[in-house]
C-alpha cells in the first residue's frame, strides 16, 4: 500500500484539518515566499538568456520551489546540503549571491571554478553546500559518507541529499540507503518526485506505488509529502532532521511535485508528455498556493506582491 500523502495546504491554499504553521513565524514564512518568487523569476530570466544565446545551458526548478526551499529551511547553517542540479533555492537560502551565480553561469573571471564547470554546476563549501554533478545519484553516497563521519566524530551535523525520482533507480541510491540504514547515519534523503526522469515517467521506473515505500527495505522510515506545500515539506523535513540529530537514523522523504518546464534547456517536454498533464499541475503551483494562504491570513497583500515583483525584477537585472 502506498504511503499517504502528508498535506497542510491544499491546492487552493486552504489549511487542511487543524495543522498550520509548523514552527514558522509569519516573518520567516514571508521571507521563504519571497525567496520562492526570486527563485522562480531567476529561472525564467535565465531560460530567456539561454534562448538569446547568452548562456550555454540552464537547469531550472519551476514548479518545485516548495520542495527545495521548504526542506532547506529545516536545516541548521552547518548542516550539509548535497544538491542535485535544481537546488538553487537552497543555495540562495544559505546566502549564495545572484552575482556569484551569474558569474558561474557566464563563466566570468570571478567564477569560483574559473569556468571549468558547465553552468548550474557550482560549489559553495563555505556555505556547507557541496559541488554539483550531472551524474545521476552520485551525491547520495557523498551525503551518507559525511553523515557517517559526523556520527564518528560525535558532531551534531546532519546531511541532506537531494535527488530526483530517477536517482532511486541507481545503485548509488541502493548502496547509500543500505549503509545509512545499517549504521543509523544522520542523513535525510529528499527525493523530488517530479514525475519524470527526463522522458521516463515514474510509473516505468519502479513497481512500488510510492517511492517512499523503498525506505522500509533499508530499515528506516519513509514519508510521502505534498511537495508543492511548503508548510508540509518544512514540517516533515524538520521532523526527519531532528530524528537524525538524535541518533535515530535516516529518513526518506518523497516530495510529490512536478517539473513544469523541460528537464533542462536542452529538452522539449512536449515530445513525451501531454499538455493536459502539465496544465493540471499548474493549478497546483506552490508559489500561488503559499501566496493565497498568506493573503488569506492577512500576512500579505496584492499591493505588497506587486512591489515584490518589481523589486525582484530590478534585483535580477542588476
HELIX and SHEET records of a PDB file:
HELIX    1   1 UNK A   26  UNK A   51  1                                  26    
HELIX    2   2 UNK A   65  UNK A   72  1                                   8    
HELIX    3   3 UNK A   88  UNK A   94  1                                   7    
HELIX    4   4 UNK A   98  UNK A  106  1                                   9    
HELIX    5   5 UNK A  125  UNK A  127  5                                   3    
HELIX    6   6 UNK A  138  UNK A  152  1                                  15    
HELIX    7   7 UNK A  165  UNK A  169  5                                   5    
HELIX    8   8 UNK A  171  UNK A  183  1                                  13    
HELIX    9   9 UNK A  202  UNK A  204  5                                   3    
HELIX   10  10 UNK A  211  UNK A  218  5                                   8    
HELIX   11  11 UNK A  230  UNK A  245  1                                  16    
HELIX   12  12 UNK A  269  UNK A  271  5                                   3    
HELIX   13  13 UNK A  275  UNK A  282  1                                   8    
HELIX   14  14 UNK A  286  UNK A  296  1                                  11    
HELIX   15  15 UNK A  302  UNK A  317  1                                  16    
SHEET    1   A 6 UNK A   5  UNK A   6  0                                        
SHEET    2   A 6 UNK A 221  UNK A 226  1                                        
SHEET    3   A 6 UNK A 251  UNK A 256  1                                        
SHEET    4   A 6 UNK A 187  UNK A 193  1                                        
SHEET    5   A 6 UNK A 159  UNK A 164  1                                        
SHEET    6   A 6 UNK A  80  UNK A  82  1                                        
SHEET    1   B 2 UNK A 196  UNK A 197  0                                        
SHEET    2   B 2 UNK A 200  UNK A 201 -1                                        
END                                                                             
